[in-house]
Amino acid sequence: MLDGRVNTSDGLIYLDAILYHAWFLKYDPKVLTGEKKGTTKHYGLPLLNLPNNQYAASVGFYEEYDQNIEYWNKRPRWDKHQRMLNTDKGKIKTSVGLERAYRVPQIIRTISDPEFYCIGTKEKIIDLLSYIPAIGKKPSAGWGKVIEWTVEDFEEDWTVYSDKYGIMRPLPIDVDYPFATDSYRIEDLAIRPPSWKIKNQQTCYMPMVIVNE
């Protein structure tokens, strides 16, 4: 990463979500820009599908060096909405409506380069990652900039659980696992992308992604 600053409130950085975003950047970018109306058929990611409707891909694990509150500012699009301004005697109301400006606090973590683990087609994963210049939320504000991606072979399957990090991604609590889960926080989290879809969200054990080396 460029400077290690990434915008994430819960600390979770999903590899499958990154690849999902990259898929649309490559095959149908107008969906992301809002230029395309209607639905787009998504053909899936170059990752192994697990039985519980998840991809064989972990979240990122990293050291956290610092955590701060920074702000994301949103200003009105005067050029786009000038005919729709909510004015009163020629005065622009900046507290409501289309003219409202936002100053939104964001949790910014300064972290080491995150490590992800997955099972999939290496060449296709490398190709999709080449479309991703940043990770985390609001990358246009300068957070989460990526210098390069490194993809290496790994002999073990660390997509669900590892002796080093414990559980490797959010895991639904209604499944019996062959490892202890009583030390993990329970949160409503996405089990596959896109994370905003209600059907992809379940009550899960939350992985402990911050590593103290």
C-alpha positions in Angstrom: 0.0 0.0 0.0 1.1 3.6 -0.6 0.8 4.9 3.0 -1.2 2.2 4.8 -4.2 4.4 5.4 -7.5 2.5 4.8 -11.1 3.5 5.4 -12.8 0.6 7.3 -15.1 0.9 10.3 -15.0 -2.7 11.4 -11.5 -3.5 10.1 -12.7 -6.2 7.7 -11.3 -6.1 4.1 -12.9 -8.8 2.0 -10.9 -10.4 -0.9 -14.0 -11.7 -2.6 -15.6 -8.2 -2.5 -12.4 -6.8 -4.0 -12.6 -9.3 -6.9 -16.3 -8.8 -7.3 -15.7 -5.0 -7.8 -12.9 -5.8 -10.2 -15.1 -8.1 -12.2 -17.5 -5.2 -12.9 -14.6 -2.8 -13.6 -13.4 -5.2 -16.3 -16.6 -6.5 -17.8 -19.3 -3.9 -17.2 -17.9 -0.6 -15.7 -21.1 1.3 -16.5 -22.9 -0.6 -13.8 -20.5 1.0 -11.2 -20.8 4.5 -12.7 -24.6 4.3 -12.8 -24.7 4.8 -16.6 -26.3 1.5 -17.2 -29.9 0.8 -16.3 -31.3 -2.7 -15.6 -29.5 -5.8 -14.4 -26.2 -7.4 -15.4 -25.6 -11.1 -15.4 -22.6 -11.8 -13.1 -20.8 -15.0 -14.1 -19.1 -15.6 -10.7 -15.5 -15.2 -9.5 -12.4 -17.3 -10.2 -12.7 -18.7 -6.6 -13.7 -22.1 -5.3 -17.4 -22.1 -4.1 -17.9 -23.4 -0.5 -21.0 -25.4 0.5 -22.3 -22.6 2.7 -22.7 -20.1 -0.2 -19.3 -18.5 0.4 -16.2 -18.2 -1.7 -13.0 -19.8 -0.6 -11.4 -16.4 0.2 -10.3 -14.9 3.5 -10.5 -11.4 4.7 -7.2 -9.4 5.1 -5.0 -9.8 8.1 -2.6 -7.1 9.1 -0.9 -5.1 11.9 -2.6 -1.9 12.9 -0.3 1.0 13.7 -2.8 3.8 14.3 -6.4 4.7 14.1 -7.9 8.2 13.5 -11.0 10.0 12.6 -10.8 11.8 9.3 -13.5 13.4 7.2 -15.1 12.8 3.9 -16.6 15.9 2.4 -19.4 15.9 -0.1 -20.4 19.1 -1.9 -23.4 19.7 -4.1 -23.3 19.3 -7.8 -24.3 22.8 -8.8 -23.9 22.1 -12.5 -26.2 19.1 -12.3 -28.9 20.4 -9.9 -29.0 24.2 -10.6 -32.6 24.0 -11.9 -33.8 22.1 -8.9 -32.3 24.2 -6.1 -34.5 24.7 -3.1 -34.2 28.4 -2.7 -36.0 30.9 -0.5 -35.8 34.6 -1.8 -32.6 33.7 -3.7 -30.9 32.1 -0.7 -29.5 28.6 -1.0 -30.4 26.3 1.9 -27.1 24.4 2.7 -28.6 22.4 5.5 -31.3 20.4 3.5 -32.0 19.0 0.1 -29.9 18.9 -3.0 -27.7 21.8 -1.9 -26.7 20.2 1.4 -23.0 19.7 2.0 -21.8 16.8 4.1 -18.8 16.4 6.4 -18.8 12.7 7.3 -16.5 11.2 9.9 -14.6 8.1 8.8 -12.5 5.6 10.8 -9.1 5.5 9.1 -6.7 2.8 10.1 -3.0 2.8 9.3 -2.0 -0.8 8.7 0.6 -3.0 7.2 0.1 -4.7 3.8 -2.9 -7.0 4.4 -2.5 -10.8 3.7 -5.3 -12.7 2.0 -5.7 -16.4 1.4 -7.9 -18.0 -1.3 -8.4 -21.0 -3.5 -9.0 -20.2 -7.1 -7.5 -19.7 -10.6 -4.3 -17.8 -10.1 -4.0 -16.2 -13.5 -7.6 -14.9 -13.4 -7.2 -13.5 -9.9 -4.0 -11.7 -10.9 -5.9 -10.2 -13.9 -8.8 -9.0 -11.8 -6.5 -7.5 -9.1 -4.8 -5.4 -11.8 -8.1 -3.4 -12.0 -8.0 -2.5 -8.3 -5.9 0.7 -7.5 -7.2 1.0 -3.9 -9.0 -0.9 -1.1 -11.5 0.1 1.6 -14.3 2.7 1.4 -14.1 6.1 -0.4 -10.8 5.5 -2.2 -11.4 8.6 -4.3 -10.6 10.6 -1.1 -7.1 9.1 -1.2 -7.5 6.3 1.3 -6.4 2.7 0.7 -4.1 3.3 -2.3 -2.4 0.2 -3.6 1.1 0.3 -5.1 1.1 -3.3 -6.3 -0.5 -6.7 -5.7 1.6 -9.8 -5.0 0.1 -13.3 -5.6 2.0 -16.3 -4.4 1.3 -20.0 -4.2 0.5 -21.4 -0.8 0.3 -25.1 0.2 -2.3 -25.0 2.9 -6.0 -24.1 2.9 -6.4 -21.0 5.1 -9.6 -19.8 3.6 -11.9 -20.8 6.6 -9.5 -21.4 9.5 -5.8 -21.4 10.3 -3.8 -22.2 13.4 -2.0 -18.8 13.0 -5.0 -16.4 12.7 -8.0 -18.5 13.7 -11.2 -18.1 11.6 -10.3 -16.5 8.3 -13.6 -14.9 7.3 -17.1 -14.3 8.8 -18.7 -17.6 9.5 -22.4 -18.1 10.1 -23.1 -19.1 13.7 -25.7 -21.7 12.8 -23.0 -24.1 11.6 -21.0 -26.6 13.7 -17.3 -26.1 13.2 -14.4 -28.4 14.1 -12.7 -25.6 16.0 -13.6 -23.4 19.0 -15.6 -20.3 18.3 -16.5 -19.0 21.8 -13.8 -16.3 21.8 -15.1 -14.5 18.7 -17.5 -11.5 18.5 -20.8 -12.1 16.9 -22.0 -9.5 14.3 -24.3 -9.3 11.4 -21.9 -9.5 8.4 -21.9 -10.3 4.7 -20.9 -13.9 3.8 -20.4 -13.1 0.1 -20.5 -10.0 -2.2 -22.3 -7.8 -2.8 -22.3 -7.0 1.0 -25.2 -4.6 0.8 -27.7 -7.2 -0.3 -29.8 -8.4 2.7 -29.8 -12.0 1.4 -25.9 -12.1 1.7 -25.9 -11.0 5.3 -26.0 -13.4 8.3 -25.2 -13.4 12.0 -21.6 -14.5 12.0 -18.5 -15.1 14.1 -16.2 -12.2 13.3 -12.5 -12.9 12.6 -9.8 -11.1 14.6 -7.9 -9.5 11.7 -5.5 -7.3 13.7 -2.3 -9.2 14.2 0.3 -8.4 16.9 3.6 -9.6 15.6 
